[in-house]
Amino acid sequence: MIPLSPVDHVFTGARACPIELVFAYGGPMDTGRLRESLERTLALFPPVASRLVRLAGEAYGLEHSEDGCVFEVASSRDVLSEAEPHAFVDPLETVEGPPLARVRLTRTPNGSVLSVAVSHAVVDGFSLLFFLSAWSRVFQGGEVPAPFLDRGRSSQE
């Protein structure tokens, strides 16, 4: 269980804006390999595979969940260059219960579109890019050192 900081609470609720990224690829992607590499990467970054839980009063925390990151495969006749990129994103809300990360691989007539949406209560822009970089490295067969995930303030003694 990871308690949210007061600032993180700003990014909770049905209207909280997750961080969403959409990537286009010119050919098909290996779905099994993509899913397996995502699972291996999530093991290093457990907050990305989490759900929002109420702690005491109005306080929330992140609780790791085996289904805390949804991975789905879809098909579309739309081409990213002609469609609204947001149409390829599996939307999410930062509320109690549902997963706080969603990944969608969409097969299109001219390739693949990979979208990633993660609650802003879980990641900021830098940490999401760090996660995606690690996922890419794992997908390509490389190793990734475990990240430092302590959200607490360290003391200098």
C-alpha positions in Angstrom: 0.0 0.0 0.0 1.3 3.4 -1.0 -0.5 6.4 0.5 -1.0 9.3 -1.8 0.6 12.6 -1.0 -1.7 15.7 -0.6 -0.7 16.8 -4.1 -1.5 13.4 -5.6 -5.1 13.8 -4.2 -5.6 16.6 -6.7 -5.4 14.0 -9.5 -8.2 11.7 -8.2 -11.9 11.7 -9.2 -14.0 11.0 -12.3 -12.8 14.1 -14.1 -9.1 13.8 -13.2 -7.0 13.8 -16.3 -4.8 10.8 -16.8 -1.6 11.0 -18.8 -2.2 9.6 -22.2 0.3 8.8 -25.0 -0.4 7.4 -28.4 2.3 5.8 -30.6 1.9 4.7 -34.3 3.9 1.8 -35.8 4.1 1.0 -39.5 3.5 -2.7 -39.2 1.9 -5.3 -36.9 3.2 -5.8 -33.4 3.6 -9.2 -31.7 0.7 -9.1 -29.2 2.0 -12.0 -27.1 5.5 -10.5 -26.8 4.1 -7.1 -26.1 1.8 -8.4 -23.3 4.6 -10.6 -21.8 7.1 -7.7 -21.7 4.5 -5.4 -20.2 3.9 -8.0 -17.4 7.6 -8.2 -16.7 7.9 -4.4 -16.6 4.9 -4.1 -14.3 6.7 -6.4 -11.9 9.4 -3.7 -11.6 6.9 -0.8 -11.4 4.1 -2.1 -9.1 2.3 1.3 -8.7 1.5 1.3 -12.4 -0.6 -1.9 -11.8 -2.6 -0.6 -8.9 -6.1 0.5 -7.9 -7.1 3.5 -5.8 -8.3 2.5 -2.2 -9.6 4.7 0.5 -7.5 4.8 3.6 -8.8 6.9 6.5 -11.3 9.8 6.0 -10.6 11.5 2.7 -7.2 9.9 2.2 -6.4 7.5 -0.6 -3.6 5.1 -1.4 -2.4 2.9 -4.2 -2.8 -0.9 -3.8 -1.1 -3.2 -6.2 -3.5 -5.5 -8.1 -2.8 -8.3 -10.5 -5.4 -6.7 -12.8 -4.4 -3.1 -12.1 -3.2 -2.5 -15.6 -5.6 -3.5 -18.4 -4.1 -4.7 -21.7 -6.5 -5.0 -24.6 -6.3 -5.6 -28.3 -8.6 -3.9 -30.8 -9.1 -3.3 -34.5 -10.0 -0.2 -36.3 -10.6 0.9 -39.9 -9.3 4.3 -38.9 -5.8 5.4 -39.6 -4.1 7.5 -36.9 -3.1 10.2 -39.4 -6.8 10.7 -40.2 -8.4 10.1 -36.8 -8.4 11.9 -33.5 -5.6 10.2 -31.5 -7.8 10.2 -28.4 -10.1 7.7 -30.2 -7.4 5.0 -29.8 -7.1 5.5 -26.0 -8.9 3.2 -23.6 -10.2 5.9 -21.2 -9.8 5.7 -17.4 -10.9 7.5 -14.3 -9.0 7.8 -11.0 -11.7 6.5 -8.7 -11.8 3.7 -6.2 -11.8 0.2 -7.7 -11.0 0.3 -11.4 -7.4 -0.1 -12.7 -5.3 3.0 -12.9 -3.5 2.1 -16.1 -4.8 1.0 -19.5 -2.9 -0.1 -22.6 -4.6 -0.7 -25.9 -3.0 -2.1 -29.0 -5.1 -1.2 -32.0 -4.6 -2.9 -35.4 -5.2 -0.5 -38.2 -5.1 -0.8 -42.0 -1.6 0.7 -42.1 0.0 -0.8 -38.9 -0.5 -0.6 -35.2 -1.4 2.1 -32.7 -0.3 1.6 -29.1 -2.0 3.9 -26.5 -1.1 4.1 -22.9 -3.2 5.9 -20.2 -2.1 6.1 -16.6 -3.6 8.0 -13.7 -1.7 11.2 -12.9 -2.0 10.1 -9.3 0.3 7.2 -10.2 2.8 8.8 -12.5 4.0 12.2 -13.7 5.2 12.8 -17.3 8.8 11.9 -16.4 8.0 8.7 -14.6 5.7 7.5 -17.3 8.4 8.0 -19.9 10.8 6.2 -17.6 8.3 3.3 -17.4 7.8 3.2 -21.2 11.6 3.3 -21.8 12.0 0.3 -19.4 9.1 -1.5 -21.2 10.8 -0.9 -24.5 14.0 -2.3 -23.2 12.3 -5.4 -21.8 10.4 -5.8 -25.1 13.7 -5.8 -27.0 15.2 -8.4 -24.6 17.3 -6.1 -22.5 17.5 -5.9 -18.7 16.2 -3.0 -16.6 17.4 -2.2 -13.1 14.7 -2.0 -10.5 13.6 1.7 -10.1 13.6 3.6 -6.8 9.9 3.8 -5.8 10.0 5.2 -2.3 7.6 8.2 -2.4 8.5 9.2 1.2 10.9 12.0 1.9 14.4 10.9 2.7 16.2 12.5 5.6 19.7 13.8 5.5 21.3 12.9 8.8 
